Amino acid sequence: MKLFDLYNVLLSSFGYQNWWPVDLDYHKINNTDPKDEIIIGAILTQNTNWKNVEKALENLKSQKLLSLKAIKDIDIELLKELIRPSGFFHRKAEILKEVSNLEESPTRETLLNIKGIGKETADSILLYAYHKPYFVVDMYTKRLLDRVFDIAFKEYDQYANFITSQMPQDIDIYKEFHALIVEHAKRYCKKIPNCGECILKDVCIKKALYSSKS
């Protein structure tokens, strides 16, 4: 199976995920930019699950503070309290403050120069908020490539370059493929995988390894 074939199988199974989720009605009512919610969410989701991020986003929305302009002006102690549900809120508040001072369309290098922003977060912001051709490599992506294709690299960019070299150069496909990988990993390719029901069980190289442990 080629990588683009994998994308089509996942798309056929799960449908379009339409990431990144944003509250368009909120931004229309408050005259704010939806991309700000993506940027804020990408930072808040570090080292936590999306349910906790949603709680923090709801706190910001309840105070009409879900924008980078609002975050730039807000007292940092109040910001910390509002984003507390996302965990590591002291560090994340400082990151958000720095990001709120960036130019309109930051480069990858600019984002990576901010303490606390790594390649995964930077690429999430660039792909989903600014529609730039960067593929987001998370733990789910690494896990799937290892199990299905027996591919393991040492460096983040090696994964990203491998994927983009095998896929059509299409930003919408990049977005969907990343979202589909996450969906598949949550349903089947978990840390302890559910190989018996997995839709990729017939092509997974390491299925036998995990099946023998069950």
N, C-alpha and C positions, 0 to 999 in steps of 0.2 A: 504494500500500500504506500502510495506517495502522500506527501503532506497535504496537498490540495484535495486529494481523495478523502483524507481524514476530515478535513473541513466540511466537505459536502455530506459525508455520513452524519456528522454531528448536527449540521444544519437541518438535514432531513428528519432527524430524530427529535430535535428540541425546538426547531423553528428559530426565527429571528429574535434575539435577545434585546436589541435596541438599546444598548448601553451608550452613554452613562445615564442612569435615571436622575431626572431633575424635575422639580415642581414648577412647570411652566406657568401655571396660574398664579403662583406666588410672585414670580418675577414680573409678570404682566401687570398685576395689581400694584406692585411696589416700584415699578419702573427700574428694575435691576437686571443685571446681565446673567443669564443662566450659566454661562461658562464659569462664573465665580463660584457657583455651587459645586461644579465639578472639581475645581481646584481645591476648594476647602475640603470637600469629601475625600479627595485623593490623599490629602495630608492626614485627615482624621482617621482614615482606615488603616494606618500603619499599626501593626501589632494588635489588631482587634478585629472583631467581626462586624459585618455591616449593620446588624441590629443595633449595636452600640453607637455606630456612626449616625444612624437615623435619629436616635434620641438626642444626640448633640445637635444635629441639624434642626430638629424641631425646636430645641431651646433657642437657637439663633433666630429661627423664623418667628417664634412667639414674641421676640423683642424687636422684630424687623431689622435684624442685624446680619442677614445672610447675603453679604456682599463684601468684596475686598475693601471698598471705600469705607463701609461701616466698621470693619475690623481694624482698619488703619486708625480710625478715630476713637475706638472704644478703649476704655480703661482695661489694661491687661489683666487685672485681678478679676474683673467681671467676665472677661473672655474666658479665663481659666475655669470659672465656675460653670459657665454655660456649656463648655465642651467637656466637662468632667466625665460624662458617661463614656466617652471614647477612650479613656485611659491615657496615661502619660501626658496629662493635660498641661503640665507646666512647660514641657518641651514643645508640645504641639502649638501652644499659644505663642511661643516665641517664634516658631517657624512661620505661623500665619502672619504675624506682625511683619516679618521680613518680606514675605511674599507680597503682602499688600503694598509694599513700596516699590515693587518691580515695574519696569516699563511694560507697555501694553502687550508686546509679544516677545517674551523672553526666549533666549536660546537655551539649548540643553546645558551648555557650559555654565550659563548664568544660574540656572536652577541648581546644578550640582555644586556650585560654590556656596550654596546656603547650607549651613550646618544642620543636619537632620534630614536632608533630602537626598536620597540615593537614586540609583538609576531607574528602579521600578517606579518610584513615585514621579520622578521627572518625566519618564516616558508616558505614564498615565495622563499627566497634565498635558503634555505635548500632543498626544494622540486624540484624547477625548475633548479637551477644551479648545485646543488650537488647530486641530485637524492636520497635524503634521505626521509624516510617515515613519513613526517609531513603533515597533512592536513591544508590547508590555510582557516581560518575562517574569512570572511569579513562581511560587513553589508548585502550583498546579501544572504549569507548563513544563517545568523540569521533570516532574513526576511522570507526566504522560509520555514525554519523549523518551524517558528512560525505560518505561515499561513496554510501550508499544514498539519503539524502534531501537531500543538498547543504545540510546545516545545520551552521553553524559559529558558535558564540558566543564572546564574549571572556571571560566569567566562568563559573566552575564552577557557581554557583547557577542560572545561566540554563539550563544543560543539565539540571540536576536538576529545576527547575521545569517545563521543557518536557516531560520524560519523565513526571513524576507527574501532570501535567495531562492527558496523553493515555492514561494507563493506569488500570485499576481501582485503587481505594485499598485494596490488599491486600498486606500485608507479605510473605506467602509468594510472591506473584507478583513483588514487588520482588527478593526473594532469587534466585528462579529466573531472572528475566530478566537480572540482572547476571551470574550464573554462565554462562548460555547465550551471552551476548555474548562473554565471555572464551573460551569453548570454540570459538565460531565464528571468532573472531579468530585463535586459535592454529592452527586447521585451514586456513582459507581467507583471511581478511581480514588477512593479515600486512602488515608494512611494505611489502614487495613482494608484492602480492596474487596469489593463485592463482585468477584470474577464470575460467579455463576449466572448473574443476571446482566452482566455488562454487555452492551451492544457491540463492543470491540473484542469480545472474547475469542473470536475466530482468527483475529489478526494480531493479537497481543503476543509479543515474543516471550514475555515473562509471566504469562498466565499460569503455566505449569508450576513455576517456582512458588507462587502464592497459593495456588490450589493445593499443593502438597502440604502446606502448613495449616490448612483449615481442618 
